[in-house]
């Protein structure tokens, strides 16, 4: 049985889907560890081309021999909430200023998508986490 390789370094980045390029933050983060930047960019863009327009967190494992693999996580909850509310950015004064609304159904759909990346296994708790994120962005959740 082959022994599993252990990564020497783990790099975490947030990159727009389908548009990774050697410019910062990708180039400097990978270049300092000796990774082939263009090879990563092509692989990432190929995998994420169907999710254009979203910012995706990615965890890149770099190994001793300069090879790599990567895991793409689901988009941040704030990005999904802004998209559901048709907003460009969140409120600059979230406790006092409501700038948009989302429905309970939209929150439920976002919670389903984010469930694998949240630190709970109970769906009702995941919905509450997403609702809290929306509130902290100045977005009202209507029933």
N, C-alpha and C positions, 0 to 999 in steps of 0.2 A: 504494500500500500504506500502510495506516495505521501511524503510529508508535506503538509500545507505550509506555504510560504507566509512569513510574517512581514507585514509592511514596515518599512523603516520610518516612514513619515505619512501622516494623514493631513491632507489639505482640504479645507472647507471653503467653498466659494458660492456666491449667488450670481448666476449668469443668465442673461436673457435666452430663452429657448431658441434654438436654430441659428443663433448669431454669435457664437463664440469665436473670438479672433485673438491673435497674439498680443494685442494691445493690453494695457493694464485693465483689470487685475489678473487676467489669466497668464499672460506671458511672464511677468516677474515671479509670480507664485510658483509656476512650474519650472521655469528656467533655473532658479537657484538650486533645484534638486536634480537637475540634469535630465528632465523628462523631455521627450520630443513634443514640442508645443503644437506643431501642425497636426501631428498624428492624433493628439487629444482633441483638438478643435474639430477635425473632420469626423471623428467618432461621436463626439457630443452632438454636433449639428445633425448628423444622420439620425441619431436616436430621438432627438427632440424636435425635428422639423414639423411634426403634427401639432405641437403645442405652442406655435409661434405667438409672440406677444406676452407670454408669461415669464416671470423671473423664477428660475428654478434653483433651489439649493442643490449642490452637488458635493459629495465627499469623494475625494480622489486618494486612493491608496497607492503610494509609491514604494516599490520594492528595491532591494539591494542592487539588482542588476539593471536599474533605471526603467524597468517595465512598470506599468500602472494598470489599474482598473478603477472604475468609478461607479458610484451608486447615486441615482437621481432621486431626490425626495419630492414630495408634493409641494406645490407652491405655498408660500407663506399665507397664513389665514388672512392677513391684512390685505394682500393683493386680491384674493378671491372675494373678500367683502367689498372692496372698492369696485371691483368689476360688477358685482351683483347690484350695487347701489348706483352704478354709472357715474362714479366720481373719479376725478384725476388724483386727488389727494385727500387725506383725512383732515379733520378740523384742527385749527391751530389752538383752539380753546375748548377741548372736549368736554369738560365738566359743565360748561355753561352754554355752549353753542351746539345745537343739533344741525348738521348739514345735510342729512339724508336719511332714508329709511330702507330697511330690508324686511322681507316677510319671514315668518317662522319657517316656511317651506324652503326658502333660500338658505337660511341658517342650517337647516337639517341636511340639505344637499351638500353644503360646504363641510359640515361635520362628518358626513359619510366619506367624502374625498380625503379629509385630513386624518381620519381615524387611525391609520397605520403609523402616523408620525406623532400623535399625541400621547401623553403619558397616562392614559387611562384605557381600560378595556370595556368600560361601561358607556354605552352610547349616550345616555341621558347626560352624563358628566361631560362628554365631548361637546354636546350641544351647548351646555352652560359655558364651557371654555370659549367657544366661538362667539356666543352672545356677549360675554365679557370683553372680548377683543373688539367687537363692534361698538360697544358702549364706550370703550376707552378711545375710540377713534371719532367719537361724536356722531355716531350713527344709531338711530332709533330702531329697535326691533318691534315691529307691529305684529299683533296676533293674527 
